[in-house]
């Protein structure tokens, strides 16, 4: 049911950010507060019994549901940001993109060593960013205990890429 609600709300934007790509715009979901609550409820239901100490959300759309999810689970939220956005001492991770590279970072004191970190983002595509975020969490002494995504683009192979990190992958709406 939640998958159909999400898919009905998402707007497809053809040729964005470049020709041939159909962008899945989740901003239309944000116009529906009941759907937003249902999305977080669906994550919480599927995470029952899982030991989660922290939720980390990937910039920027991973913040939208990641913070609410952390609040509902009663655990801290940690932002995974693009380079240069965090004010305190950080650890960075560089990773490859289709054309070039990018850098993400976290505060070095974002969580306690040994913490079980649930990693959240709005969309799972190729898995490059989420893999880099996982490596960063490991380098800071945490353990990725699972992943949550509102949308997954299964044809891009992201699930297969991140499954070796942790096979506990929740995708609410798969394309």
C-alpha positions in Angstrom: 0.0 0.0 0.0 2.8 2.5 0.9 4.5 1.7 -2.3 1.5 2.7 -4.3 1.0 5.9 -2.3 4.6 6.9 -2.9 4.5 6.1 -6.6 1.2 8.0 -7.0 2.8 11.1 -5.4 6.1 11.2 -7.1 6.5 13.4 -10.1 8.7 12.3 -13.0 10.9 15.0 -14.5 12.2 13.9 -17.9 15.8 14.9 -19.0 16.9 16.2 -15.6 19.7 16.7 -14.7 20.7 15.7 -18.2 19.0 14.2 -21.4 17.8 10.7 -21.1 17.4 10.7 -17.3 13.9 10.6 -15.7 14.3 12.3 -12.3 12.1 11.0 -9.5 11.0 14.2 -7.7 10.0 13.5 -4.1 9.1 17.1 -3.3 5.6 16.3 -4.2 5.5 13.8 -1.4 6.3 16.6 1.1 3.0 18.3 0.1 1.1 15.5 1.8 1.7 15.4 5.6 -0.4 12.2 5.9 1.8 10.4 3.4 5.0 11.7 5.2 3.7 10.2 8.4 2.8 6.9 6.6 6.4 6.7 5.2 8.0 7.1 8.6 5.4 4.6 10.1 6.4 2.1 7.4 10.1 2.4 8.2 9.4 2.1 12.0 7.3 -1.0 11.5 10.0 -2.7 9.4 12.7 -1.7 11.9 11.0 -3.3 15.0 13.5 -5.2 17.1 16.5 -3.8 15.4 19.3 -2.3 17.6 19.8 1.2 16.3 21.8 3.8 18.2 21.9 6.5 15.6 20.3 7.4 12.3 22.6 9.1 9.7 21.0 10.9 6.8 22.8 11.8 3.6 22.6 15.4 2.4 20.3 16.8 1.6 17.1 14.8 0.9 18.2 12.2 3.4 17.6 14.8 6.1 13.9 15.0 5.3 12.8 11.7 6.6 16.0 10.7 8.4 15.5 13.3 11.2 11.8 12.3 11.7 12.8 8.6 11.7 15.5 9.2 14.3 13.0 11.1 16.5 10.4 8.4 16.2 13.1 5.8 17.1 14.2 7.9 20.0 17.8 8.1 18.8 20.2 10.9 17.7 20.3 12.1 14.1 23.6 12.6 12.3 24.0 14.5 9.1 26.3 13.3 6.4 27.2 16.4 4.5 28.9 17.6 1.4 32.4 18.9 2.1 32.7 22.3 3.7 29.3 22.3 5.4 30.0 21.2 8.9 31.6 23.6 11.4 33.5 21.3 13.7 36.3 18.8 13.2 35.3 16.3 10.4 36.4 13.2 8.7 36.0 13.2 4.9 35.5 10.5 2.3 36.1 11.0 -1.4 34.2 8.8 -3.9 33.8 8.6 -7.6 30.8 9.8 -9.5 29.9 9.1 -13.1 31.8 12.2 -14.2 34.4 13.1 -11.5 34.4 12.8 -7.8 32.7 14.1 -4.7 33.5 14.5 -1.0 31.2 13.8 2.0 32.0 14.4 5.7 30.8 13.8 9.2 31.8 15.3 12.5 34.4 13.1 14.2 32.3 13.1 17.4 29.0 12.3 15.6 28.4 9.1 17.5 30.2 6.9 20.0 32.6 4.2 18.8 30.7 0.9 18.4 27.4 2.6 17.6 24.9 0.8 15.4 24.1 3.3 12.7 21.1 3.1 10.4 21.9 4.9 7.1 19.1 6.7 5.4 18.7 8.5 2.1 15.7 9.4 0.0 16.8 7.4 -3.1 19.0 4.5 -3.8 20.4 4.6 -7.4 23.9 3.2 -8.1 24.9 3.1 -4.4 28.0 5.2 -4.7 27.2 7.9 -2.2 25.7 5.4 0.3 28.8 3.2 0.0 31.0 6.2 0.7 28.9 7.1 3.7 29.1 3.5 5.0 32.9 3.6 4.7 32.9 6.9 6.6 30.8 5.5 9.4 33.1 2.5 9.7 36.2 4.7 9.7 34.6 6.6 12.6 34.2 3.4 14.6 30.5 2.8 13.9 28.7 -0.2 12.3 26.2 0.2 9.6 23.2 -1.8 10.9 20.9 -1.3 7.9 19.7 1.1 5.2 16.4 2.8 4.6 15.3 4.5 1.3 12.0 6.0 0.3 12.7 5.1 -3.4 15.0 2.6 -5.1 16.0 2.5 -8.8 16.6 -1.3 -8.9 17.7 -1.3 -12.5 20.9 0.7 -11.5 22.2 -2.0 -9.2 22.5 -0.1 -5.9 21.1 -2.8 -3.7 23.6 -5.3 -5.0 26.4 -2.9 -4.4 25.5 -2.2 -0.8 24.3 -5.6 0.2 27.8 -6.8 1.2 28.0 -3.9 3.7 24.7 -4.9 5.3 21.9 -6.9 3.6 19.2 -5.2 5.7 17.9 -2.8 3.1 14.5 -1.3 3.2 13.2 0.4 0.0 9.6 1.5 0.2 9.0 2.1 -3.5 11.0 0.2 -6.1 11.3 1.2 -9.8 
